[in-house]
Amino acid sequence: MSLRIKPAAERALRQGHPWVFEESILKQSHLGGTGDLAVIYDRDKNNFLAVGLYDPLSPIRVKVLQARQPRKINRQFFIDRLEAAQEKRNPLISQGTTGYRLAYGESDGFPALVLDRYGETLVLKLYTTAWIAHLRELVAAMQEALEFDALVLRLSRALQSDRLNVASLYGLRDGQQLIGNAGESAQFVESGLLFATDVRRGHKTGFFFDQRENRQRVRELAAGRRVLDVFSYTGGFAVYALAGGARSVLALDVSQPALDALRRNVASNGYEQTRVETLRADAFAGLRALGEARRKFGLVVVDPPAFANRRANMGDAVLAYRRLVELALPLLAEDGILVMSSCSSRIGLDPFKELITRSAAVAGHELEIFASSTHGLDHPIGFPEAAYLKALFCRLGS
C-alpha cells in the first residue's frame, strides 16, 4: 500500500524519525491490514520516503523499517540488520559478556521489537501485532545471521490482552519456545559475573541489561560499605556490590521468587549467603520500616520501575520519586552514597536531577550529584523517544 503524509511528518522522516502517526496520513491507496508494508512517497515529486510496518490498531500507524533509499523488505534485509546490530555489540562480546540487548527496537532498525541474548538463548519480544506477519522470515534470518540454541517469544502486555487476542488469532503466547528448549532458566555472563534468569516468565525478557554500566559503577563504589538494594529484583546490583567488596547487602523487593533467584545468583558467584539479607516488602513500606529501625547504609541503590509510562501518570510519578528520596536519605551513613535511577522516558535527565535535588531539599537535605549516566552501547539512542534511562550518583552535602 502507498501513503501520502503531512509536510511536518515528511520532514520528520527525512530527519530520521521512525514513526508516522495516524493523524499525519493524508491519503492511502487502500485499507491496510496488520503487518502490511506501507510505502510512503513525498507529495511534490512522488519520490520514495520510507517503507514500514502498517499497524491499524496503533496511533503510530507506520513503524519505519527503511528510509531515504528504497530496499526490498525480505529475509536478507533482516539478516543485514541483525549483523549490523551484532557488530555494534562487539566491544561487549570481546569482554566476555554473554548477556546483552542484541536489537534495541527502532534504534537498530527493528521498530516495536527487542531481541536479547542470554548466553545460547535468544529472547524476542514483540510490542506490535504488525511483526507477526513477518515472524517466519525474521526467525529464519536470525537462524542464518546468529548462533544460538534456543529462541523464546515474549509478548508485551498489550499483545497479551483480550483486545488483541493474539493467542487465539495467531496461536502465539508469552513465553512460547519457538526454537529449542530454554529450560527453566538461562545462564549468562556479565562483566565476569554469572547470572541465571527466567526468560519465559521474568520481567521484560528476564533481566535488565540497561543498568550494566550503573551496576559496574556500584561495584567500584561498594568496597567496605553496607549496601541497600531497593527494587532488587534478581540481584543485579546486589551481586555487583558483593563483587566490589561490600561488607553486606540488604535486598528489598516485593517478590519472593525474585529474592530466591537473587540468592541463587549470589551463590553462583561464590559469595557467602551470610553477607546477604533479604526483605520481602513493598519498597515504600520497607524503606519506612528500615528508617524506623534506624538502619544505616553506606550505599543505597533505588532502581524503581517506570512510574510514568503515560503522560497522565506524570503527577503520580513525581510524587513517587519524591517519596523514595525522602525515605532513602535518612538511611544513609555519614559518608553514604545514594544511587537514584529512573526508566521513565517522559522525565529527562535534567528534570530528573532537579526533581531529586529539590525533593532532598524539601526533606531537609542538601544533595550533591557527583556523576550521572544514561544508556549503554547495547541501548543506542537513535531518536529522542528511545532515551529513557538515567541514573544519578549522589552524596549528602556538608
C-alpha positions in Angstrom: 0.0 0.0 0.0 1.1 3.6 -0.6 0.7 6.6 1.6 0.9 10.4 1.4 1.6 12.3 4.7 1.6 15.8 6.0 4.6 18.1 5.4 5.7 18.0 9.1 5.7 14.2 9.0 7.7 14.2 5.8 10.3 16.4 7.4 10.5 14.1 10.5 11.1 11.1 8.2 13.9 12.9 6.4 15.4 13.7 9.7 15.4 10.0 10.7 12.3 9.7 12.9 10.9 6.2 12.7 7.2 6.8 13.3 4.2 8.0 11.3 1.2 8.8 13.4 -2.4 8.2 12.3 -3.2 11.9 12.1 -0.3 12.6 9.8 -1.7 10.5 7.0 -3.4 12.5 4.2 -4.1 9.7 1.8 -3.6 5.9 1.4 -4.1 3.6 -1.5 -6.4 1.2 0.4 -7.3 0.0 3.8 -4.3 -1.7 5.2 -4.0 -4.9 7.2 -1.9 -5.6 10.3 1.7 -6.0 9.1 1.2 -4.8 5.6 4.2 -3.0 4.1 3.3 0.7 3.8 5.4 2.7 1.3 5.4 6.5 1.8 6.0 8.9 -1.1 6.6 12.6 -0.9 3.8 14.8 -2.1 5.7 17.0 -4.5 7.8 14.7 -6.7 6.3 11.3 -5.8 9.8 10.2 -4.6 10.3 7.3 -2.1 10.5 8.4 1.5 10.2 5.3 3.6 8.7 1.9 4.0 7.4 0.4 7.3 5.0 -1.9 9.1 1.4 -0.8 8.9 -0.4 -1.1 12.3 -4.1 -0.2 12.1 -4.5 -0.8 15.8 -1.9 1.7 17.0 -1.8 5.6 16.8 1.7 5.0 15.5 0.3 3.8 12.2 3.5 3.2 10.4 6.7 1.9 12.1 9.5 2.6 9.7 11.9 -0.1 8.6 13.8 1.7 5.8 14.0 5.3 4.9 15.6 7.5 2.2 16.7 4.7 -0.1 14.2 2.1 -1.3 15.0 -1.5 -0.4 13.1 -4.8 -0.6 12.0 -6.0 2.9 12.8 -9.7 2.9 15.0 -12.2 4.8 18.2 -10.7 3.5 17.1 -7.3 4.8 16.6 -8.7 8.3 19.9 -10.6 8.1 21.8 -7.4 7.3 20.1 -5.5 10.2 20.9 -8.3 12.6 24.6 -8.5 11.6 24.9 -4.7 11.9 23.3 -4.8 15.4 25.7 -7.6 16.4 28.7 -5.6 15.2 27.7 -2.7 17.4 27.9 -5.0 20.4 31.3 -6.4 19.6 33.0 -4.4 22.4 30.8 -6.1 25.0 31.2 -9.5 23.4 35.0 -9.1 23.3 35.0 -8.6 27.1 33.3 -12.0 27.6 29.9 -10.7 28.3 27.3 -13.1 27.0 24.1 -11.3 28.1 23.1 -8.1 26.3 20.4 -6.4 24.2 21.1 -7.5 20.6 18.5 -5.4 18.9 17.0 -2.3 20.6 13.9 -1.5 18.6 13.8 1.5 16.3 17.4 2.4 17.1 18.6 -0.8 15.5 16.1 -0.8 12.7 13.5 -3.1 14.3 10.6 -0.9 15.4 8.5 -2.2 18.4 10.7 -5.2 18.9 13.7 -6.1 21.1 16.0 -9.1 20.9 18.1 -10.1 24.0 20.8 -12.7 24.2 21.2 -14.8 27.3 24.2 -17.0 26.5 23.0 -19.5 24.0 19.3 -18.4 24.4 17.7 -15.6 22.5 14.5 -13.8 23.7 12.4 -12.0 21.1 9.9 -9.5 22.5 7.1 -8.0 20.3 5.3 -4.8 21.0 3.0 -4.9 18.0 1.0 -7.4 16.0 2.5 -5.9 12.8 5.5 -8.2 13.2 3.6 -11.4 13.3 3.1 -11.5 9.5 6.9 -11.3 9.2 7.8 -13.6 12.1 8.7 -16.6 9.9 11.1 -14.6 7.8 12.6 -12.9 10.8 13.2 -16.1 12.7 14.8 -17.6 9.5 17.1 -14.6 9.3 18.1 -15.0 12.9 19.0 -18.6 12.3 21.2 -17.5 9.4 22.8 -14.5 11.0 23.2 -15.6 14.6 24.4 -18.6 16.6 22.1 -19.8 19.3 20.4 -22.9 20.7 17.0 -21.7 21.8 14.6 -18.9 21.0 11.8 -17.7 23.3 9.0 -15.4 22.3 7.8 -12.8 24.8 4.7 -10.6 24.2 4.0 -7.1 25.6 1.1 -6.7 27.9 -0.9 -5.1 25.1 -0.4 -8.2 22.9 -1.4 -10.5 25.8 -4.7 -8.5 26.3 -8.1 -9.8 25.3 -8.4 -6.8 23.0 -5.7 -8.0 20.6 -6.4 -11.7 21.1 -3.0 -12.8 19.9 -3.2 -16.3 21.4 -6.4 -17.3 19.6 -5.9 -15.4 16.3 -2.2 -16.3 15.8 -1.6 -19.2 18.1 1.2 -17.3 20.0 1.6 -16.9 23.7 4.0 -15.2 26.0 6.9 -17.4 27.0 6.5 -19.7 24.0 9.6 -21.5 22.8 10.0 -21.1 19.1 13.3 -23.0 18.7 15.0 -25.4 21.1 14.4 -25.7 24.8 15.4 -22.8 27.0 14.7 -24.7 30.2 13.7 -23.2 33.5 16.4 -20.5 33.4 19.1 -19.2 31.1 22.6 -18.5 32.2 24.8 -15.7 31.0 28.0 -13.8 32.0 28.0 -10.0 32.6 31.3 -8.3 33.4 32.8 -11.5 34.6 29.8 -12.3 36.9 27.5 -15.3 36.4 23.7 -14.8 36.4 20.7 -17.0 35.7 17.2 -15.7 34.9 13.8 -16.9 34.0 13.4 -15.8 30.3 9.9 -17.2 29.9 8.2 -15.6 32.9 10.6 -12.9 34.2 10.1 -9.2 34.0 10.6 -7.8 30.5 12.7 -10.5 28.9 14.1 -11.8 32.2 16.8 -9.3 33.2 17.6 -5.6 32.9 20.6 -5.2 30.7 20.3 -1.5 30.5 21.7 -1.0 34.0 25.0 -2.8 33.2 27.2 0.3 33.4 25.5 1.6 36.5 26.0 -1.8 38.2 29.7 -1.6 37.4 29.9 1.9 39.0 28.2 0.5 42.1 30.8 -2.3 42.1 33.5 0.4 42.1 31.9 2.3 45.0 30.8 -0.6 47.2 34.1 -1.6 48.9 33.7 -1.8 52.7 30.1 -0.4 52.6 26.8 -1.8 53.8 24.6 -1.7 50.7 20.8 -1.4 50.4 19.4 -2.5 47.1 15.8 -1.3 46.7 13.7 -2.9 44.0 16.4 -5.5 43.9 14.7 -8.0 41.6 17.1 -10.9 41.0 20.1 -9.2 42.3 22.0 -7.4 39.6 23.1 -4.5 41.8 23.5 -6.8 44.8 25.9 -9.2 43.1 28.0 -6.4 41.7 28.2 -4.8 45.1 29.4 -8.0 46.6 32.0 -8.3 43.8 33.2 -4.8 44.7 33.8 -5.8 48.3 30.6 -4.7 50.1 30.5 -5.7 53.7 26.9 -6.8 53.4 23.9 -6.3 51.2 20.2 -5.9 52.1 18.0 -6.7 49.1 14.5 -5.3 49.2 11.8 -6.5 46.8 8.1 -7.3 46.9 8.6 -10.6 45.0 9.8 -13.7 46.9 10.6 -15.6 43.7 12.9 -12.7 42.7 14.6 -12.7 46.1 15.0 -16.5 45.9 16.6 -16.0 42.4 18.9 -13.3 43.9 20.2 -15.8 46.5 20.9 -18.3 43.8 22.8 -15.7 41.8 24.8 -14.8 44.9 25.7 -18.5 45.4 26.6 -19.0 41.8 29.3 -16.3 42.2 30.7 -17.9 45.3 29.7 -15.3 47.9 28.6 -16.2 51.3 24.9 -16.1 52.0 25.6 -14.6 55.4 26.6 -11.4 53.7 23.1 -11.1 52.2 19.9 -10.2 53.9 16.6 -10.2 52.1 13.4 -8.2 52.9 10.2 -9.0 51.1 8.1 -5.9 51.2 6.7 -3.1 49.2 9.6 -0.6 48.6 7.9 2.3 50.3 6.8 0.2 53.4 10.2 -1.5 53.5 12.1 1.8 53.5 9.8 3.2 56.1 10.4 0.1 58.3 14.2 0.4 57.9 14.0 4.0 58.9 12.0 3.2 62.0 14.7 0.6 62.9 17.4 3.3 62.4 19.3 1.2 59.9 22.2 2.9 58.2 23.9 2.1 54.9 27.0 3.3 53.1 25.4 2.9 49.7 21.7 2.9 48.8 20.5 1.9 45.3 17.0 2.8 44.3 16.0 1.4 40.9 12.2 1.6 40.6 10.0 0.6 37.7 8.7 3.1 35.2 6.3 5.3 37.1 5.3 7.4 34.1 4.5 5.2 31.0 1.8 7.7 30.1 1.6 11.5 30.3 -1.4 11.0 32.7 0.9 9.3 35.2 3.4 12.1 35.4 2.0 13.6 38.6 1.9 10.3 40.4 5.5 9.5 39.2 6.8 12.8 40.6 5.2 12.1 43.9 6.7 8.5 44.0 10.2 9.7 43.3 9.9 12.4 46.0 8.7 9.9 48.5 11.5 7.5 47.6 14.1 10.2 48.2 12.5 11.2 51.5 12.6 7.6 52.7 16.0 6.8 51.4 18.1 9.7 52.6 17.7 9.1 56.4 19.1 5.6 55.8 22.5 7.0 54.5 25.5 6.8 56.7 27.6 10.0 57.2 29.7 9.3 54.1 26.9 7.5 52.3 26.1 7.4 48.5 22.6 7.4 47.0 22.1 5.9 43.5 18.8 7.0 42.2 17.6 5.7 38.8 14.6 6.3 36.5 13.5 4.4 33.4 10.6 6.8 32.8 11.1 8.2 29.3 8.8 11.2 29.9 11.3 12.5 32.5 14.6 13.7 31.0 18.0 13.8 32.7 18.0 17.4 33.7 14.4 17.5 35.0 15.2 14.3 36.9 18.3 15.9 38.5 16.2 18.9 39.5 13.4 16.7 40.9 15.8 14.6 43.1 17.8 17.6 44.4 14.6 19.5 45.2 13.0 16.5 46.9 16.1 16.2 49.1 15.9 19.9 49.9 12.3 19.7 50.9 13.3 16.8 53.2 15.9 19.0 54.7 19.0 17.6 53.0 21.5 19.1 50.5 22.3 16.6 47.8 25.4 16.7 45.6 25.2 14.8 42.3 28.8 13.8 41.5 28.0 11.6 38.5 25.2 10.7 36.1 24.7 8.2 33.3 22.3 7.3 30.5 22.3 4.4 28.0 24.9 1.7 27.4 26.1 0.8 23.9 23.6 -2.0 23.5 20.8 0.5 24.0 21.7 3.1 21.4 19.6 6.3 21.2 18.6 6.5 17.6 15.8 9.1 18.1 14.6 11.2 21.1 11.9 8.8 22.3 14.5 6.0 22.6 16.1 7.8 25.5 14.6 6.7 28.8 17.3 5.6 31.3 19.1 7.9 33.7 20.9 7.3 36.9 22.3 9.8 39.5 25.1 9.2 41.9 24.7 11.5 44.9 26.3 12.4 48.3 24.9 14.4 51.1 26.2 17.9 51.2 28.2 19.2 54.2 
